[in-house]
Amino acid sequence: MGTSTHQQHTLAARGAHAAARGSGRTAAVIVALAVFSHWVLDLVVHRPDLPLYDDSLKVGLGLWNRPALALGLEALLLFGGIWLYLRRGAARPAAIVAFGLIMLAIQAYVFFGPPPVSGDAAAATALAAYAVFAAVIRQLERRRVPRFGAAT
């Protein structure tokens, strides 16, 4: 059985705390903010299955119950992030936008396609997709050229 989202967030928060004790205080703050913002977004989309404390109280606003709205929010966040990234300068902006469209198409399939055959299959597919996405982004990022005057 895999770890829950709550356990993953707890592990990430502990990692941020450990980094804060060392020399990576800025990195720790960034990781902590990322974990917190992810939890806030989870609160919006999850059904009431996010534990606040020890599984005694679970919360969630259930946007996933309206997949078209959830996909719209995903697209807004994805392409908003891409827009912010491209403003900083990129050697291959068309490739980055194309990759964003591919990621959005995959998300649409997840929302509207058939359900996975099992929870284990869904987890394995997600992990494989994350690895492929990271490899693609690494290749796209490798060629990044900051725009003149942009902070690096």
C-alpha positions in Angstrom: 0.0 0.0 0.0 1.4 3.4 -1.0 1.7 6.5 1.1 -1.2 8.9 1.3 -1.1 12.5 0.1 -1.1 13.6 3.7 2.0 11.4 4.4 3.8 12.8 1.4 3.1 16.3 2.5 4.3 15.5 6.0 7.5 14.0 4.6 8.1 17.1 2.4 7.5 19.4 5.3 9.9 17.5 7.5 12.5 17.7 4.7 12.0 21.4 4.5 12.4 21.7 8.2 15.6 19.7 8.1 17.0 21.9 5.4 16.1 25.0 7.4 18.3 23.8 10.2 21.2 23.5 7.8 22.5 26.1 5.3 19.5 25.8 2.9 17.1 28.0 4.7 15.8 29.7 1.5 15.3 26.3 -0.2 13.5 25.1 2.9 11.1 28.1 2.8 10.4 27.5 -0.9 9.7 23.8 -0.3 7.5 24.6 2.6 5.5 27.1 0.6 5.2 24.7 -2.3 3.9 22.0 0.1 1.4 24.4 1.6 0.2 25.7 -1.7 -0.2 22.2 -3.0 -2.4 21.4 0.0 -4.5 24.4 -0.5 -5.1 23.4 -4.2 -5.8 19.9 -3.0 -8.4 21.3 -0.6 -10.2 22.9 -3.6 -10.3 19.9 -5.9 -10.5 16.9 -3.5 -13.7 15.4 -2.2 -13.7 15.5 1.6 -10.9 13.0 2.0 -8.0 15.2 3.2 -7.3 14.7 6.9 -6.7 17.7 9.0 -5.6 15.7 12.0 -5.2 11.9 12.4 -8.1 11.1 10.1 -10.7 12.5 12.6 -11.7 15.4 10.4 -11.5 15.3 6.6 -12.0 18.2 4.3 -12.3 19.0 0.6 -14.5 21.2 -1.6 -15.0 18.5 -4.3 -14.2 20.4 -7.6 -13.3 16.9 -9.0 -17.1 16.3 -8.9 -17.2 18.8 -11.8 -14.5 17.5 -14.1 -14.9 20.2 -16.8 -14.4 23.0 -14.2 -11.5 21.1 -12.7 -9.8 20.7 -16.1 -10.3 24.4 -16.7 -8.6 25.2 -13.5 -5.8 22.8 -14.3 -5.4 24.5 -17.7 -5.4 27.9 -16.2 -2.7 27.0 -13.6 -0.6 25.1 -16.2 -0.6 27.8 -18.9 -0.3 30.6 -16.3 2.9 28.9 -15.1 4.1 28.4 -18.6 3.5 32.1 -19.3 5.4 33.1 -16.3 8.2 30.8 -17.3 8.4 32.0 -20.8 8.6 35.6 -19.7 11.9 34.7 -18.1 13.3 33.6 -21.5 13.3 30.2 -23.1 15.2 28.9 -26.1 12.3 26.8 -27.3 9.0 28.5 -26.3 7.0 26.6 -28.9 8.2 23.3 -27.6 7.3 24.3 -24.1 3.8 25.3 -25.1 3.5 22.1 -27.1 4.5 20.0 -24.1 2.0 21.9 -22.0 -0.7 21.0 -24.5 0.4 17.3 -24.3 0.2 17.5 -20.5 -3.3 19.0 -20.7 -4.4 16.3 -23.1 -3.2 13.6 -20.7 -5.0 15.3 -17.9 -8.2 15.4 -20.0 -7.9 11.7 -20.6 -7.5 11.1 -16.9 -10.7 13.1 -16.2 -12.8 11.8 -19.0 -11.3 8.5 -20.1 -11.9 5.1 -18.6 -10.9 4.5 -15.0 -7.6 2.7 -14.3 -7.9 -1.0 -13.8 -6.5 -0.8 -10.3 -5.1 1.7 -7.8 -1.6 0.1 -8.3 -1.9 0.5 -12.0 -2.9 4.2 -11.6 0.1 4.8 -9.2 2.6 3.0 -11.5 1.3 5.0 -14.5 1.5 8.3 -12.6 5.1 7.6 -11.5 6.2 6.6 -15.0 4.5 9.8 -16.4 6.3 11.9 -13.8 9.6 10.4 -14.8 9.0 11.0 -18.5 7.8 14.6 -17.8 10.9 15.3 -15.7 13.1 14.0 -18.5 11.4 16.1 -21.1 11.5 19.2 -19.0 15.2 18.6 -18.3 15.8 18.5 -22.0 13.8 21.7 -22.6 15.4 23.5 -19.6 18.9 22.5 -20.8 18.5 24.9 -23.7 17.1 27.8 -21.7 18.5 31.2 -22.4 17.6 33.9 -20.0 16.2 37.1 -21.6 18.3 40.2 -21.4 17.5 42.0 -18.1 15.6 39.1 -16.6 16.7 38.0 -13.2 18.3 34.6 -13.1 
